[in-house]
Amino acid sequence: MPMLRLTLIMACLAASVAPAAAQPVELVGARALGMGGAFVAVADDATATYWNPAGLAFGGLFSTVVDRAELEGGVRDAPETPQLRASSTFIGLTSLPLGLSYYRLSETTARAEPQPVPGRVALQSLVTQHAGVTLVQSILPDLAVGTTIKLVRGRAAHAVVGDAGPEPIEAAEDLPTRSSTAFDLDVGAMVSMGALRVGMLVRNVREPTFEAPDEASLSLSRQARLGVALVARHAWAFAVDADLRRVDTPLGERRDVSAGIERWLLGRRLGLRGGVRVNTAADDRKPVGSVGASLHVTPTLAIEAHWADSDAPADRSWSIGARSAF
């Protein structure tokens, strides 16, 4: 069966071991982030170029999204490490069977170095700019596959210091950087059978690596995610996503499970969302809760936003964007 063969291929890609320095997946799209990141089987607007390229086959004829998001994690409101600051800017335009996207992801971290160098702090910054072309193909009436081919420009910085000062994240952002360019791709598949959708995504297939001035290598680790959703397009959606592999990050291992719901009201003029995400690889499995909303100012133009928060360790994010689709 085509879907079985495709799933096996993507699972093999997900299972291989790679260098680690992954940027968070949950950085793009107010709809996705409002649902806690449970979006791989829901993605049907221009953010599908990021969340699941195959989702374009089940969306509208035209979609464009402009989005900005910010995230902070680690130890909240204190100079202690670990600390994380991340952000994204996304612009996407899709019209079947083609999608164009540009997004900028920034991640800066500060963490205490383990033995044998206690008392020292590792500072790291990686800013990547992705220019992508998405192609989608329907293999069967209910099955589509898609690929986003990307040119990635990365700017990397890294240092281990004895004293990072009272603001280690600020110190990391001031480090000297080195830039380089690489090609990468994201691969997705989606099956839609009535209200049921099943999606799979493999991001950063080629795991591009960027060298910092101190010769440290920062890589975009390969990430794989499976999603299942029940979708009534003009009314509601309920989705669950699960990462298929653990990914090492500067703040520890991550393997997320997320669930979210979307409900449209007032003749689809108002959309409300909620979700929860848990890092199952962490010792302290504090859930991250999220809420979001869309307000249609015209029948085809919506303003969207989300807010997410948790206790220790901190994981707070927000986004605002605009989406047009028909």
C-alpha positions as CSV (number, residue, x, y, z in Angstrom):
1,M,0.0,0.0,0.0
2,P,1.4,3.5,-0.9
3,M,0.7,4.9,2.6
4,L,2.4,2.0,4.4
5,R,5.5,2.3,2.2
6,L,5.6,6.0,2.7
7,T,5.2,5.6,6.5
8,L,8.1,3.1,6.7
9,I,10.4,5.5,4.7
10,M,9.5,8.4,6.9
11,A,9.9,6.3,10.1
12,C,13.4,5.3,9.0
13,L,14.3,9.0,8.4
14,A,13.0,9.8,11.9
15,A,14.9,7.0,13.6
16,S,18.5,7.8,12.6
17,V,20.7,9.5,15.1
18,A,21.9,13.1,14.4
19,P,23.8,16.0,16.0
20,A,21.6,18.0,18.3
21,A,20.7,21.7,18.5
22,A,17.0,21.7,17.4
23,Q,15.0,24.9,17.3
24,P,11.5,24.4,18.8
25,V,8.8,23.2,16.4
26,E,6.2,25.2,18.3
27,L,7.3,28.6,16.9
28,V,5.1,29.3,13.9
29,G,1.4,29.9,13.4
30,A,-1.2,31.3,15.9
31,R,-3.7,28.6,15.0
32,A,-1.2,25.8,15.6
33,L,0.2,27.3,18.8
34,G,-3.2,28.0,20.1
35,M,-4.0,24.3,19.8
36,G,-0.9,23.4,21.8
37,G,1.1,22.4,18.7
38,A,-1.3,19.7,17.7
39,F,-1.5,20.7,14.1
40,V,0.2,18.1,11.8
41,A,-3.1,16.6,10.8
42,V,-5.0,19.9,10.8
43,A,-2.7,22.1,8.8
44,D,-4.6,23.4,5.7
45,D,-3.6,27.0,5.4
46,A,-0.3,28.7,4.4
47,T,1.4,27.5,7.6
48,A,1.1,24.0,6.2
49,T,4.3,24.8,4.3
50,Y,5.9,24.6,7.8
51,W,3.6,22.1,9.8
52,N,2.8,19.6,7.0
53,P,3.3,20.3,3.3
54,A,0.7,17.6,2.4
55,G,-2.0,19.6,4.1
56,L,-2.3,22.0,1.2
57,A,-4.1,19.3,-0.7
58,F,-7.0,19.5,1.7
59,G,-7.2,23.3,2.2
60,G,-8.7,26.1,0.1
61,L,-7.7,27.4,-3.3
62,F,-5.6,30.3,-1.9
63,S,-4.1,31.2,1.5
64,T,-1.6,33.7,2.9
65,V,-0.4,34.0,6.4
66,V,1.8,36.6,8.1
67,D,2.8,35.7,11.7
68,R,5.1,36.8,14.5
69,A,5.8,34.7,17.7
70,E,8.0,35.0,20.8
71,L,9.0,32.3,23.3
72,E,10.8,32.3,26.6
73,G,11.8,29.2,28.6
74,G,14.0,28.0,31.4
75,V,14.2,29.7,34.8
76,R,11.7,32.6,34.9
77,D,12.6,36.1,36.0
78,A,16.0,35.1,37.4
79,P,19.6,35.2,36.3
80,E,20.1,31.5,36.8
81,T,20.4,29.1,33.9
82,P,19.1,27.4,31.9
83,Q,17.4,30.1,29.9
84,L,15.9,30.2,26.4
85,R,14.7,33.0,24.2
86,A,13.2,32.2,20.7
87,S,11.2,34.0,18.1
88,S,9.8,33.6,14.6
89,T,8.6,35.6,11.7
90,F,6.6,33.8,9.0
91,I,5.3,34.8,5.6
92,G,3.5,32.2,3.5
93,L,1.5,32.1,0.3
94,T,-0.1,29.1,-1.2
95,S,-2.2,28.3,-4.3
96,L,-2.6,24.6,-5.2
97,P,-0.4,22.8,-6.0
98,L,2.4,25.3,-5.0
99,G,3.4,27.1,-1.8
100,L,6.0,29.8,-1.2
101,S,7.3,30.6,2.3
102,Y,9.9,32.6,4.2
103,Y,10.5,32.4,7.9
104,R,13.1,33.4,10.3
105,L,13.7,31.4,13.5
106,S,15.9,32.6,16.3
107,E,17.0,30.7,19.3
108,T,19.3,31.9,22.1
109,T,20.2,29.7,25.1
110,A,22.3,29.9,28.3
111,R,23.0,26.9,30.4
112,A,25.4,25.7,33.1
113,E,28.1,23.5,31.8
114,P,28.2,20.0,33.4
115,Q,31.3,18.3,34.8
116,P,34.2,18.5,34.4
117,V,33.9,22.3,34.1
118,P,31.4,23.4,36.8
119,G,30.8,27.0,37.3
120,R,31.0,27.8,33.6
121,V,28.1,28.8,31.3
122,A,27.5,27.7,27.7
123,L,26.1,30.5,25.6
124,Q,24.6,29.7,22.2
125,S,22.7,31.5,19.5
126,L,21.3,30.2,16.1
127,V,19.4,32.4,13.7
128,T,18.1,30.7,10.5
129,Q,16.3,32.1,7.6
130,H,14.3,29.6,5.4
131,A,13.2,30.4,1.9
132,G,11.0,27.5,0.7
133,V,9.0,26.2,-2.2
134,T,6.3,23.6,-1.4
135,L,5.0,21.1,-3.9
136,V,2.1,18.8,-3.1
137,Q,0.9,15.7,-5.0
138,S,-2.4,13.7,-4.5
139,I,-1.5,10.1,-4.9
140,L,-5.0,8.8,-4.1
141,P,-8.2,10.8,-3.6
142,D,-7.7,10.5,0.2
143,L,-3.8,10.6,0.3
144,A,-1.4,13.4,-0.4
145,V,2.3,13.9,0.0
146,G,4.2,17.2,0.0
147,T,7.7,18.5,0.2
148,T,9.1,21.9,1.2
149,I,12.5,22.5,-0.4
150,K,14.4,25.1,1.5
151,L,17.4,27.3,1.2
152,V,18.6,27.9,4.7
153,R,20.9,30.8,5.8
154,G,22.2,30.2,9.3
155,R,24.1,32.5,11.7
156,A,25.7,30.7,14.6
157,A,27.4,31.8,17.8
158,H,28.8,29.7,20.7
159,A,31.0,30.3,23.7
160,V,31.7,28.8,27.1
161,V,32.5,31.5,29.7
162,G,33.2,31.7,33.4
163,D,30.9,34.6,34.0
164,A,28.0,35.5,31.8
165,G,27.0,38.5,33.9
166,P,23.5,39.2,35.2
167,E,21.8,38.7,31.8
168,P,23.3,35.6,30.2
169,I,20.8,35.6,27.3
170,E,21.9,39.2,26.4
171,A,25.5,38.1,26.5
172,A,24.7,35.2,24.2
173,E,23.0,37.5,21.7
174,D,26.1,39.7,21.7
175,L,28.5,36.9,20.7
176,P,30.4,37.1,17.4
177,T,28.7,35.0,14.7
178,R,29.5,33.1,11.5
179,S,27.1,32.7,8.6
180,S,26.7,29.9,6.1
181,T,24.1,28.5,3.7
182,A,22.7,25.0,3.2
183,F,19.8,23.2,1.5
184,D,17.2,21.3,3.4
185,L,13.7,19.9,3.0
186,D,10.6,19.0,5.0
187,V,8.5,16.0,4.0
188,G,4.8,15.4,4.9
189,A,2.0,13.0,4.2
190,M,-1.7,13.3,5.0
191,V,-4.7,10.9,4.8
192,S,-8.2,12.4,4.9
193,M,-11.2,10.0,5.3
194,G,-14.3,12.0,6.1
195,A,-13.8,13.8,9.4
196,L,-10.7,11.7,10.2
197,R,-7.3,12.9,9.2
198,V,-3.9,11.3,9.9
199,G,-0.7,13.3,9.1
200,M,3.0,12.7,9.4
201,L,5.9,15.2,9.2
202,V,9.7,14.9,9.0
203,R,11.4,18.3,9.4
204,N,15.1,19.1,8.7
205,V,15.7,15.9,6.7
206,R,19.2,16.9,5.8
207,E,20.0,18.2,9.3
208,P,21.9,21.3,8.1
209,T,24.9,22.3,10.3
210,F,26.3,25.8,10.9
211,E,29.7,26.5,12.4
212,A,30.2,29.2,15.0
213,P,33.4,31.3,15.2
214,D,34.8,29.0,18.0
215,E,34.4,26.0,15.6
216,A,31.4,24.6,17.5
217,S,28.8,23.1,15.1
218,L,25.1,23.8,15.6
219,S,22.7,21.6,13.7
220,L,19.0,21.6,13.0
221,S,18.2,18.1,14.3
222,R,15.8,16.0,12.3
223,Q,12.3,16.1,13.9
224,A,9.4,13.7,13.2
225,R,5.8,14.0,14.3
226,L,2.6,12.0,13.9
227,G,-0.8,13.6,14.1
228,V,-4.4,12.4,14.3
229,A,-7.4,14.8,14.0
230,L,-11.1,14.9,13.7
231,V,-12.0,17.8,11.5
232,A,-15.4,19.4,10.6
233,R,-13.9,22.2,8.5
234,H,-16.6,24.9,9.1
235,A,-17.3,24.0,12.8
236,W,-14.5,22.4,14.9
237,A,-11.4,20.3,15.0
238,F,-9.8,18.1,17.7
239,A,-6.2,16.9,17.3
240,V,-3.5,14.9,19.0
241,D,0.2,15.0,18.0
242,A,3.2,13.0,19.2
243,D,6.9,13.3,18.4
244,L,8.3,10.0,17.1
245,R,11.8,10.6,18.4
246,R,13.6,12.3,21.2
247,V,15.6,15.4,20.2
248,D,18.5,16.9,22.2
249,T,18.2,20.6,22.8
250,P,20.5,23.0,24.7
251,L,18.0,22.8,27.6
252,G,17.7,19.0,27.6
253,E,15.8,16.3,25.7
254,R,12.4,16.9,24.2
255,R,9.7,14.5,23.0
256,D,6.3,16.3,23.0
257,V,2.8,15.0,23.1
258,S,0.1,17.7,22.5
259,A,-3.6,17.9,22.2
260,G,-5.8,20.8,21.1
261,I,-9.3,21.8,20.0
262,E,-10.6,24.5,17.6
263,R,-14.2,25.7,17.6
264,W,-15.7,28.2,15.1
265,L,-18.7,30.3,16.1
266,L,-20.9,33.1,14.8
267,G,-21.0,31.8,11.3
268,R,-17.2,31.2,11.3
269,R,-16.5,34.8,12.2
270,L,-14.9,33.8,15.6
271,G,-12.6,30.9,16.2
272,L,-11.6,29.8,19.7
273,R,-8.7,27.4,20.5
274,G,-7.2,25.7,23.5
275,G,-4.5,23.1,23.9
276,V,-1.9,21.4,26.2
277,R,1.6,20.1,25.5
278,V,3.8,17.9,27.7
279,N,7.5,17.0,27.2
280,T,7.5,13.3,28.0
281,A,11.3,13.2,28.0
282,A,11.7,15.6,30.9
283,D,11.9,14.6,34.5
284,D,9.5,17.4,35.5
285,R,6.6,16.9,33.1
286,K,4.9,20.3,33.7
287,P,2.2,20.8,31.0
288,V,2.2,23.9,28.9
289,G,-1.3,25.3,28.4
290,S,-2.4,27.5,25.5
291,V,-5.3,29.5,24.3
292,G,-5.9,31.3,21.0
293,A,-8.5,33.1,18.9
294,S,-9.3,34.2,15.4
295,L,-11.5,37.1,14.5
296,H,-12.7,37.6,10.9
297,V,-12.7,41.3,10.1
298,T,-13.9,40.4,6.5
299,P,-15.1,37.1,5.2
300,T,-11.6,36.3,3.9
301,L,-9.3,38.1,6.4
302,A,-8.8,37.0,10.0
303,I,-6.6,38.4,12.8
304,E,-5.2,35.7,15.0
305,A,-3.3,35.4,18.3
306,H,-2.3,32.9,20.9
307,W,-0.9,32.8,24.5
308,A,0.8,29.8,26.2
309,D,2.3,29.5,29.6
310,S,3.5,27.0,32.3
311,D,5.1,26.9,35.7
312,A,8.7,25.7,36.3
313,P,10.4,25.2,34.0
314,A,9.0,28.3,32.3
315,D,7.7,27.9,28.8
316,R,5.8,31.1,27.9
317,S,5.0,32.2,24.3
318,W,2.7,34.5,22.4
319,S,2.0,35.2,18.7
320,I,-0.1,37.5,16.5
321,G,-0.8,37.2,12.9
322,A,-3.1,37.7,9.9
323,R,-4.5,35.0,7.6
324,S,-6.4,35.3,4.4
325,A,-8.0,32.3,2.7
326,F,-10.7,31.3,0.2
